[in-house]
Amino acid sequence: MPEISRFYGIIITMYYEYGRHQHPHFHARHGRYKASFTISPPALLAGAMPRRQQNLILAWAELHQEELLENWQRIKKEQLLSKIDGLK
């Protein structure tokens, strides 16, 4: 999965599963936790994440919503994804 951002031990990735109708989303990993999040509006879609990390991910997604949507369009066209700054 192409990594697009990393912050506070959280790894953000994005990929498109062909043949499935999907809403724009991204994936996050932190330790043994994995979850998917919708982009617009940012929300937990599936999986589990500790509350603190989930709040960081949602805040990050809110700040970078436009960039996430641009990457979603790129991935559907099989183009390279852009890196997105993490939280500082």
Secondary structure per residue as TSV (DSSP state, phi and psi in degrees):
chain	resnum	aa	ss	phi	psi
A	1	M	-	360.0	129.6
A	2	P	-	-66.5	124.3
A	3	E	E	-80.0	130.2
A	4	I	E	-112.8	-18.0
A	5	S	E	-161.2	160.1
A	6	R	E	-152.0	130.5
A	7	F	E	-160.9	140.7
A	8	Y	T	48.6	39.2
A	9	G	T	78.3	6.3
A	10	I	E	-101.7	131.9
A	11	I	E	-111.8	125.7
A	12	I	E	-106.4	129.0
A	13	T	E	-130.9	166.0
A	14	M	-	-148.4	135.2
A	15	Y	-	-153.5	160.7
A	16	Y	-	-117.3	127.9
A	17	E	-	-92.8	109.3
A	18	Y	T	-66.5	147.0
A	19	G	T	88.1	-3.6
A	20	R	S	-117.9	137.7
A	21	H	-	-77.4	120.6
A	22	Q	-	-130.4	145.9
A	23	H	-	-82.1	149.3
A	24	P	S	-56.2	127.1
A	25	H	E	-154.8	170.9
A	26	F	E	-141.9	168.9
A	27	H	E	-116.8	148.0
A	28	A	E	-133.4	142.2
A	29	R	E	-128.0	141.7
A	30	H	E	-149.5	110.5
A	31	G	T	58.6	-125.4
A	32	R	T	-89.9	0.4
A	33	Y	E	-91.3	142.7
A	34	K	E	-138.7	139.8
A	35	A	E	-153.8	157.6
A	36	S	E	-113.8	145.9
A	37	F	E	-132.0	139.1
A	38	T	E	-74.0	157.1
A	39	I	T	-91.6	-43.2
A	40	S	T	-134.3	104.1
A	41	P	T	-80.7	156.8
A	42	P	T	-63.3	123.9
A	43	A	E	-160.6	154.8
A	44	L	E	-66.5	128.5
A	45	L	E	-101.6	-46.9
A	46	A	E	-158.9	158.7
A	47	G	E	91.4	-164.9
A	48	A	-	-141.2	149.1
A	49	M	-	-153.4	138.3
A	50	P	-	-55.7	148.4
A	51	R	H	-54.0	-46.3
A	52	R	H	-60.5	-47.6
A	53	Q	H	-67.4	-37.7
A	54	Q	H	-61.2	-42.9
A	55	N	H	-64.4	-38.9
A	56	L	H	-63.4	-43.8
A	57	I	H	-62.7	-44.7
A	58	L	H	-65.6	-39.6
A	59	A	H	-64.5	-43.2
A	60	W	H	-61.0	-46.5
A	61	A	H	-63.0	-37.0
A	62	E	H	-62.4	-42.9
A	63	L	H	-68.4	-30.2
A	64	H	T	-117.3	26.4
A	65	Q	H	-56.9	-45.1
A	66	E	H	-63.5	-43.8
A	67	E	H	-65.5	-37.8
A	68	L	H	-63.6	-43.3
A	69	L	H	-65.3	-37.0
A	70	E	H	-63.5	-42.5
A	71	N	H	-64.3	-36.5
A	72	W	H	-60.8	-42.2
A	73	Q	H	-65.6	-39.6
A	74	R	H	-61.9	-44.7
A	75	I	H	-67.3	-34.7
A	76	K	H	-64.7	-28.0
A	77	K	T	-94.5	8.1
A	78	E	T	58.8	39.2
A	79	Q	-	-101.5	161.8
A	80	L	-	-65.7	145.4
A	81	L	-	-89.4	152.2
A	82	S	-	-90.2	142.3
A	83	K	-	-72.2	148.1
A	84	I	-	-123.9	133.1
A	85	D	-	-56.8	144.2
A	86	G	-	-87.0	-178.0
A	87	L	-	-77.2	146.8
A	88	K	-	-120.6	360.0
